[in-house]
Amino acid sequence: MMSTVALKRAWSADLDAATLYRLLRLRVEVFVVEQECAYPELDGRDLEPGTRHLWLDGDGAVLATLRLLEEQVDGVRAFRIGRVCVARFARGRGYTARLMRAALAETGTATVRLDAQSPLVEMYAKFGFVVDGPEYDDDGILHVPMRRG
């Protein structure tokens, strides 16, 4: 049983190799292995200067993670949340909500975009996101673009 679950946050430049490896490993376990979606998980954005990684650590294990990208949209600073995932054994404990609240606290009133897997649209709507385009297939998984702000 885990004694504490700590919220962690790091800019890409501040992540040590072992932590980045653990974050990427969870993402591959969820998206590539569990969801059987062979896609280029390593897209080059994890190490961009404006990228922040948030994760929940339970006694050294990464339980959940998300990636917060800083972007420019029409010359205005905006953000993109992605790679949101929770380890299978840790689901149902509110970890996604905890990460989302932390990420949105960092974005303030700026526009935030994400591409939700279609069954999760209602969950993201609870954080103020609205559908911002048609549903589309991304490597065999239906997604919906969403926006907040």
C-alpha positions in Angstrom: 0.0 0.0 0.0 1.3 3.4 -0.9 1.9 5.8 1.9 1.8 9.0 0.0 1.0 10.2 -3.5 3.0 13.3 -4.4 2.3 15.7 -7.3 5.5 16.3 -9.2 6.2 18.9 -11.9 9.2 19.6 -14.1 10.2 21.6 -17.1 11.6 19.4 -19.8 15.2 20.7 -19.2 14.9 19.8 -15.5 13.9 16.2 -15.9 16.6 13.6 -15.2 16.9 10.7 -17.6 15.5 8.2 -15.1 12.3 10.2 -14.5 11.7 10.8 -18.1 12.2 7.1 -18.8 9.5 6.3 -16.1 7.1 8.8 -17.6 7.6 7.5 -21.2 7.4 3.9 -20.0 3.9 4.5 -18.5 2.7 6.2 -21.6 3.9 3.3 -23.8 2.3 0.8 -21.4 -1.0 2.5 -21.7 -1.2 3.9 -25.2 0.9 1.4 -27.2 0.6 -1.9 -25.3 -2.8 -1.7 -23.5 -4.7 0.2 -26.2 -2.8 -1.7 -28.9 -2.0 1.5 -30.8 1.3 1.4 -32.6 2.1 5.1 -33.1 5.2 7.3 -32.7 4.9 8.0 -29.0 8.3 9.7 -29.1 7.2 12.7 -31.1 10.0 15.1 -30.2 7.8 17.4 -28.1 8.8 16.0 -24.7 12.1 17.9 -24.7 10.9 21.3 -26.1 11.8 24.2 -23.9 8.2 25.1 -23.1 7.1 21.6 -22.2 6.2 20.8 -18.6 5.6 17.3 -17.3 3.3 16.6 -14.4 3.0 13.3 -12.7 1.8 11.6 -9.5 4.5 9.6 -7.7 3.6 6.9 -5.2 6.6 5.6 -3.4 8.8 6.0 -6.5 6.3 4.6 -9.0 4.7 6.9 -11.6 1.0 6.4 -11.2 -0.3 9.0 -13.7 1.1 11.6 -16.0 0.3 14.4 -18.4 2.3 16.6 -20.7 1.6 20.4 -20.9 2.9 22.0 -24.1 3.3 25.7 -24.6 2.2 26.9 -28.1 1.5 30.0 -30.1 -1.9 30.2 -31.7 -2.4 33.2 -34.0 0.5 34.9 -32.1 -1.1 34.4 -28.7 0.3 32.1 -26.0 -1.7 29.0 -25.6 -1.3 25.5 -24.1 -2.0 21.9 -25.1 -2.6 19.1 -22.7 -1.8 15.6 -23.9 -0.5 12.2 -23.1 -2.9 12.0 -20.1 -2.7 8.5 -18.6 -3.0 6.5 -15.4 -1.4 3.2 -14.7 -4.1 0.4 -14.9 -3.7 -0.6 -11.2 -4.1 3.1 -10.1 -7.3 4.0 -11.9 -10.5 5.1 -10.2 -8.7 7.1 -7.5 -9.2 10.6 -9.0 -5.6 10.9 -10.3 -6.6 12.3 -13.7 -8.6 15.1 -12.0 -5.7 15.9 -9.7 -3.3 16.3 -12.6 -5.8 18.3 -14.7 -6.4 20.7 -11.8 -2.6 21.2 -11.4 -2.1 21.7 -15.2 -5.0 24.2 -15.5 -3.7 26.1 -12.5 -0.5 26.7 -14.5 -2.3 27.9 -17.6 -4.4 30.6 -15.9 -6.9 32.2 -18.4 -4.9 31.2 -21.5 -6.6 29.0 -24.1 -5.9 25.3 -23.6 -6.5 22.6 -26.2 -6.5 18.9 -26.0 -7.6 15.9 -28.1 -9.8 13.7 -26.0 -10.5 10.1 -26.6 -14.2 10.2 -27.4 -15.4 8.3 -24.3 -13.7 10.9 -22.1 -15.3 14.0 -23.5 -17.7 14.3 -20.6 -14.8 14.0 -18.1 -12.9 16.8 -19.7 -16.1 18.9 -19.9 -16.1 19.0 -16.1 -12.9 21.1 -16.4 -14.5 23.6 -18.7 -13.5 22.1 -22.0 -15.9 22.2 -25.0 -15.9 20.3 -28.2 -14.0 22.3 -30.8 -14.3 20.3 -34.0 -15.5 17.0 -35.5 -14.6 13.6 -34.1 -11.7 11.9 -35.9 -9.9 8.6 -36.0 -6.3 8.7 -34.6 -4.6 5.4 -35.1 -7.8 3.4 -34.6 -9.0 5.4 -31.6 -11.8 8.0 -31.9 -10.8 11.5 -30.6 -12.5 14.8 -30.3 -10.7 18.2 -30.3 -11.6 20.2 -27.2 -10.8 23.8 -26.0 -11.0 25.7 -22.8 -10.8 29.5 -22.8 
